[in-house]
Amino acid sequence: MDEREFQRVLERFPVVRKKTHVRVEWNSMYDSDDSSQRHPAPNNAASSLHQSAGISASDSTAVALRKFLEAYFPSPDALQIQREVEKAQRDFLAGLNLEDIDDMCAQFVKAT
């Protein structure tokens, strides 16, 4: 089978994913038992990164990013990285349409 035939056959099988194929994992790093005071779940590599940077569940994205970067990078580098991330975030958000936003919101709605 050559490349052209492979591509032709491949086109007959579209990729089908649930709307929730991309998950936000921020809350999965915290115990759901105690909603008033959340603590990072043990034995979670991502959670240990947040613990050592002093990030809490109530921190905004910008504050959490700043704390994380300051814990692992020199101050000038952290500031430049934060600016680049914020620029990429603005560009990403500017490119969203209503269908994209609807798909992201569907991730937060539990199926009944």
N, CA and C atoms as a LAMMPS dump frame, in Angstrom:
ITEM: TIMESTEP
0
ITEM: NUMBER OF ATOMS
336
ITEM: BOX BOUNDS ff ff ff
-5.0000000000000000e+02 5.0000000000000000e+02
-5.0000000000000000e+02 5.0000000000000000e+02
-5.0000000000000000e+02 5.0000000000000000e+02
ITEM: ATOMS id mol type element x y z
1 1 1 N 0.857 -1.169 0
2 1 2 C 0 0 0
3 1 3 C 0.907 1.237 0
4 2 1 N 0.713 2.097 -0.966
5 2 2 C 1.52 3.309 -1.026
6 2 3 C 0.867 4.423 -0.197
7 3 1 N 1.558 5.539 -0.083
8 3 2 C 1.097 6.649 0.756
9 3 3 C -0.245 7.202 0.29
10 4 1 N -0.434 7.338 -0.995
11 4 2 C -1.675 7.901 -1.53
12 4 3 C -2.869 7.009 -1.195
13 5 1 N -2.698 5.706 -1.359
14 5 2 C -3.791 4.782 -1.046
15 5 3 C -4.086 4.785 0.454
16 6 1 N -3.02 4.846 1.254
17 6 2 C -3.192 4.902 2.702
18 6 3 C -3.999 6.137 3.102
19 7 1 N -3.653 7.298 2.553
20 7 2 C -4.374 8.527 2.864
21 7 3 C -5.836 8.445 2.424
22 8 1 N -6.084 7.817 1.263
23 8 2 C -7.447 7.668 0.762
24 8 3 C -8.271 6.807 1.715
25 9 1 N -7.694 5.707 2.178
26 9 2 C -8.398 4.823 3.112
27 9 3 C -8.583 5.521 4.463
28 10 1 N -7.575 6.249 4.894
29 10 2 C -7.629 6.944 6.176
30 10 3 C -8.742 7.99 6.207
31 11 1 N -9.003 8.633 5.089
32 11 2 C -10.055 9.65 5.021
33 11 3 C -11.45 9.074 5.254
34 12 1 N -11.605 7.781 5.08
35 12 2 C -12.914 7.157 5.304
36 12 3 C -13.218 6.965 6.784
37 13 1 N -12.232 7.172 7.641
38 13 2 C -12.398 6.968 9.079
39 13 3 C -12.157 8.288 9.813
40 14 1 N -13.2 9.087 9.98
41 14 2 C -13.014 10.371 10.66
42 14 3 C -12.722 10.172 12.147
43 15 1 N -12.01 11.124 12.708
44 15 2 C -11.72 11.098 14.135
45 15 3 C -12.961 11.587 14.87
46 16 1 N -13.443 10.77 15.794
47 16 2 C -14.625 11.135 16.571
48 16 3 C -14.229 11.122 18.039
49 17 1 N -14.409 12.252 18.691
50 17 2 C -14.08 12.359 20.109
51 17 3 C -15.269 12.941 20.848
52 18 1 N -15.333 12.62 22.117
53 18 2 C -16.337 13.257 22.963
54 18 3 C -15.968 14.726 23.111
55 19 1 N -16.95 15.53 23.456
56 19 2 C -16.672 16.941 23.679
57 19 3 C -15.718 17.139 24.851
58 20 1 N -15.644 16.157 25.713
59 20 2 C -14.822 16.287 26.918
60 20 3 C -13.491 15.561 26.788
61 21 1 N -12.963 15.423 25.57
62 21 2 C -11.715 14.676 25.423
63 21 3 C -10.524 15.4 26.032
64 22 1 N -10.634 16.699 26.22
65 22 2 C -9.586 17.448 26.9
66 22 3 C -10.125 17.812 28.271
67 23 1 N -9.416 17.454 29.309
68 23 2 C -9.885 17.699 30.676
69 23 3 C -8.994 18.715 31.385
70 24 1 N -9.614 19.51 32.201
71 24 2 C -8.876 20.417 33.057
72 24 3 C -8.538 19.646 34.322
73 25 1 N -7.24 19.609 34.696
74 25 2 C -6.829 18.756 35.808
75 25 3 C -6.482 19.521 37.078
76 26 1 N -6.716 20.809 37.089
77 26 2 C -6.356 21.58 38.279
78 26 3 C -7.036 21.031 39.523
79 27 1 N -8.343 20.833 39.482
80 27 2 C -9.066 20.364 40.663
81 27 3 C -8.781 18.908 40.985
82 28 1 N -8.322 18.123 40.021
83 28 2 C -8.024 16.721 40.295
84 28 3 C -6.788 16.577 41.178
85 29 1 N -6.026 17.646 41.335
86 29 2 C -4.843 17.583 42.19
87 29 3 C -5.2 17.775 43.653
88 30 1 N -6.445 18.07 43.935
89 30 2 C -6.861 18.343 45.3
90 30 3 C -7.908 17.338 45.74
91 31 1 N -7.926 17.058 47.018
92 31 2 C -8.932 16.146 47.563
93 31 3 C -10.305 16.775 47.407
94 32 1 N -11.296 15.973 47.066
95 32 2 C -12.655 16.503 46.95
96 32 3 C -13.454 16.288 48.239
97 33 1 N -12.858 15.635 49.238
98 33 2 C -13.565 15.358 50.489
99 33 3 C -13.832 16.627 51.293
100 34 1 N -12.861 17.517 51.342
101 34 2 C -12.983 18.712 52.16
102 34 3 C -13.043 19.92 51.238
103 35 1 N -14.234 20.432 50.99
104 35 2 C -14.385 21.537 50.044
105 35 3 C -13.997 22.885 50.645
106 36 1 N -14.048 23.023 51.967
107 36 2 C -13.711 24.311 52.563
108 36 3 C -12.203 24.531 52.613
109 37 1 N -11.444 23.498 52.861
110 37 2 C -9.988 23.604 52.902
111 37 3 C -9.42 22.477 52.063
112 38 1 N -8.916 22.815 50.911
113 38 2 C -8.399 21.786 50.01
114 38 3 C -6.896 21.645 50.202
115 39 1 N -6.453 20.412 50.216
116 39 2 C -5.033 20.112 50.326
117 39 3 C -4.625 19.292 49.125
118 40 1 N -3.372 19.469 48.646
119 40 2 C -2.929 18.674 47.508
120 40 3 C -2.97 17.187 47.815
121 41 1 N -3.339 16.413 46.811
122 41 2 C -3.379 14.959 46.966
123 41 3 C -1.958 14.419 47.054
124 42 1 N -1.687 13.458 47.935
125 42 2 C -0.348 12.907 48.067
126 42 3 C 0.03 12.058 46.861
127 43 1 N 1.341 11.877 46.688
128 43 2 C 1.891 11.038 45.626
129 43 3 C 1.511 11.519 44.231
130 44 1 N 1.385 12.797 44.048
131 44 2 C 1.071 13.35 42.741
132 44 3 C 2.197 14.299 42.369
133 45 1 N 2.912 14.012 41.282
134 45 2 C 4.069 14.813 40.897
135 45 3 C 3.684 16.263 40.641
136 46 1 N 2.577 16.481 39.933
137 46 2 C 2.139 17.849 39.661
138 46 3 C 1.781 18.559 40.955
139 47 1 N 1.174 17.85 41.872
140 47 2 C 0.794 18.43 43.148
141 47 3 C 2.03 18.852 43.935
142 48 1 N 3.082 18.053 43.902
143 48 2 C 4.285 18.402 44.647
144 48 3 C 4.949 19.639 44.066
145 49 1 N 4.846 19.842 42.758
146 49 2 C 5.377 21.066 42.158
147 49 3 C 4.627 22.282 42.693
148 50 1 N 3.314 22.169 42.81
149 50 2 C 2.507 23.281 43.3
150 50 3 C 2.763 23.524 44.778
151 51 1 N 2.974 22.462 45.529
152 51 2 C 3.233 22.6 46.957
153 51 3 C 4.527 23.364 47.184
154 52 1 N 5.587 22.97 46.482
155 52 2 C 6.877 23.602 46.713
156 52 3 C 6.901 25.04 46.221
157 53 1 N 6.016 25.409 45.309
158 53 2 C 5.951 26.785 44.823
159 53 3 C 5.01 27.633 45.67
160 54 1 N 4.295 27.03 46.593
161 54 2 C 3.382 27.771 47.457
162 54 3 C 2.08 28.159 46.782
163 55 1 N 1.647 27.387 45.814
164 55 2 C 0.418 27.677 45.081
165 55 3 C -0.756 27.028 45.798
166 56 1 N -1.815 27.802 45.987
167 56 2 C -3.012 27.251 46.623
168 56 3 C -4.147 27.173 45.611
169 57 1 N -5.172 26.435 45.944
170 57 2 C -6.309 26.238 45.038
171 57 3 C -7.062 27.531 44.778
172 58 1 N -6.962 28.49 45.667
173 58 2 C -7.698 29.747 45.496
174 58 3 C -6.934 30.78 44.669
175 59 1 N -5.684 30.487 44.304
176 59 2 C -4.895 31.423 43.5
177 59 3 C -5.443 31.529 42.088
178 60 1 N -5.398 32.734 41.543
179 60 2 C -5.793 32.916 40.143
180 60 3 C -4.712 32.308 39.251
181 61 1 N -5.018 32.164 37.995
182 61 2 C -4.051 31.594 37.058
183 61 3 C -2.794 32.449 36.999
184 62 1 N -2.959 33.762 36.939
185 62 2 C -1.809 34.663 36.851
186 62 3 C -0.94 34.573 38.104
187 63 1 N -1.566 34.541 39.269
188 63 2 C -0.824 34.45 40.529
189 63 3 C -0.123 33.097 40.629
190 64 1 N -0.822 32.022 40.274
191 64 2 C -0.224 30.685 40.326
192 64 3 C 0.956 30.587 39.366
193 65 1 N 0.818 31.144 38.18
194 65 2 C 1.918 31.129 37.211
195 65 3 C 3.113 31.898 37.751
196 66 1 N 2.868 33.084 38.315
197 66 2 C 3.959 33.891 38.864
198 66 3 C 4.676 33.148 39.987
199 67 1 N 3.918 32.565 40.913
200 67 2 C 4.525 31.826 42.027
201 67 3 C 5.344 30.644 41.517
202 68 1 N 4.792 29.912 40.552
203 68 2 C 5.499 28.753 40.017
204 68 3 C 6.799 29.178 39.352
205 69 1 N 6.735 30.191 38.505
206 69 2 C 7.93 30.633 37.788
207 69 3 C 8.984 31.185 38.733
208 70 1 N 8.565 31.95 39.74
209 70 2 C 9.523 32.508 40.694
210 70 3 C 10.219 31.421 41.506
211 71 1 N 9.544 30.298 41.707
212 71 2 C 10.141 29.204 42.476
213 71 3 C 11.207 28.456 41.675
214 72 1 N 11.139 28.509 40.343
215 72 2 C 12.028 27.687 39.531
216 72 3 C 12.933 28.459 38.58
217 73 1 N 12.714 29.763 38.418
218 73 2 C 13.512 30.547 37.483
219 73 3 C 13.98 31.834 38.144
220 74 1 N 15.123 32.382 37.677
221 74 2 C 15.548 33.697 38.171
222 74 3 C 14.49 34.749 37.821
223 75 1 N 14.431 35.805 38.6
224 75 2 C 13.376 36.806 38.456
225 75 3 C 13.235 37.387 37.044
226 76 1 N 14.329 37.811 36.373
227 76 2 C 14.147 38.361 35.017
228 76 3 C 13.606 37.318 34.032
229 77 1 N 14.086 36.086 34.153
230 77 2 C 13.602 35.018 33.272
231 77 3 C 12.138 34.708 33.555
232 78 1 N 11.78 34.68 34.829
233 78 2 C 10.393 34.391 35.205
234 78 3 C 9.45 35.449 34.645
235 79 1 N 9.87 36.706 34.714
236 79 2 C 9.038 37.793 34.189
237 79 3 C 8.858 37.666 32.677
238 80 1 N 9.946 37.356 31.972
239 80 2 C 9.848 37.206 30.519
240 80 3 C 8.983 36 30.145
241 81 1 N 9.146 34.897 30.849
242 81 2 C 8.332 33.706 30.574
243 81 3 C 6.861 34.014 30.834
244 82 1 N 6.581 34.719 31.938
245 82 2 C 5.193 35.058 32.253
246 82 3 C 4.593 35.936 31.162
247 83 1 N 5.348 36.894 30.663
248 83 2 C 4.849 37.751 29.576
249 83 3 C 4.551 36.932 28.323
250 84 1 N 5.449 36 27.993
251 84 2 C 5.246 35.163 26.804
252 84 3 C 4.015 34.27 26.958
253 85 1 N 3.837 33.708 28.146
254 85 2 C 2.663 32.857 28.396
255 85 3 C 1.387 33.688 28.299
256 86 1 N 1.395 34.876 28.88
257 86 2 C 0.212 35.74 28.816
258 86 3 C -0.095 36.165 27.386
259 87 1 N 0.947 36.412 26.583
260 87 2 C 0.741 36.76 25.176
261 87 3 C 0.136 35.574 24.426
262 88 1 N 0.677 34.375 24.661
263 88 2 C 0.131 33.175 24.012
264 88 3 C -1.315 32.948 24.438
265 89 1 N -1.608 33.22 25.709
266 89 2 C -2.977 33.065 26.21
267 89 3 C -3.919 34.058 25.529
268 90 1 N -3.492 35.314 25.396
269 90 2 C -4.325 36.317 24.71
270 90 3 C -4.58 35.909 23.263
271 91 1 N -3.523 35.441 22.575
272 91 2 C -3.675 35.014 21.182
273 91 3 C -4.639 33.834 21.073
274 92 1 N -4.514 32.889 22.011
275 92 2 C -5.4 31.725 22.011
276 92 3 C -6.85 32.144 22.214
277 93 1 N -7.076 32.99 23.213
278 93 2 C -8.441 33.425 23.514
279 93 3 C -9.038 34.242 22.379
280 94 1 N -8.209 35.027 21.701
281 94 2 C -8.704 35.828 20.581
282 94 3 C -9.146 34.941 19.417
283 95 1 N -8.583 33.736 19.327
284 95 2 C -8.921 32.835 18.231
285 95 3 C -10.091 31.91 18.507
286 96 1 N -10.657 31.972 19.709
287 96 2 C -11.774 31.088 20.047
288 96 3 C -13.072 31.559 19.397
289 97 1 N -13.927 30.603 19.083
290 97 2 C -15.271 30.946 18.624
291 97 3 C -16.275 30.329 19.6
292 98 1 N -17.546 30.569 19.381
293 98 2 C -18.568 30.088 20.32
294 98 3 C -18.599 28.568 20.43
295 99 1 N -18.338 27.872 19.336
296 99 2 C -18.332 26.405 19.381
297 99 3 C -17.203 25.895 20.276
298 100 1 N -16.023 26.518 20.177
299 100 2 C -14.902 26.13 21.035
300 100 3 C -15.246 26.348 22.505
301 101 1 N -15.838 27.48 22.801
302 101 2 C -16.195 27.803 24.182
303 101 3 C -17.255 26.835 24.695
304 102 1 N -18.212 26.492 23.843
305 102 2 C -19.244 25.525 24.216
306 102 3 C -18.617 24.168 24.539
307 103 1 N -17.655 23.737 23.736
308 103 2 C -16.976 22.462 23.991
309 103 3 C -16.228 22.492 25.322
310 104 1 N -15.562 23.605 25.619
311 104 2 C -14.842 23.707 26.885
312 104 3 C -15.806 23.715 28.066
313 105 1 N -16.912 24.419 27.93
314 105 2 C -17.903 24.463 29.014
315 105 3 C -18.516 23.086 29.255
316 106 1 N -18.648 22.294 28.203
317 106 2 C -19.222 20.954 28.341
318 106 3 C -18.36 20.075 29.238
319 107 1 N -17.074 20.396 29.364
320 107 2 C -16.19 19.615 30.229
321 107 3 C -16.57 19.754 31.697
322 108 1 N -17.204 20.858 32.046
323 108 2 C -17.543 21.109 33.438
324 108 3 C -18.935 20.629 33.804
325 109 1 N -19.69 20.183 32.837
326 109 2 C -21.04 19.689 33.075
327 109 3 C -20.968 18.178 33.204
328 110 1 N -21.396 17.667 34.336
329 110 2 C -21.36 16.223 34.543
330 110 3 C -22.506 15.567 33.795
331 111 1 N -22.188 14.474 33.12
332 111 2 C -23.23 13.725 32.409
333 111 3 C -24.136 13.046 33.432
334 112 1 N -25.433 13.096 33.19
335 112 2 C -26.369 12.477 34.137
336 112 3 C -26.953 11.218 33.568
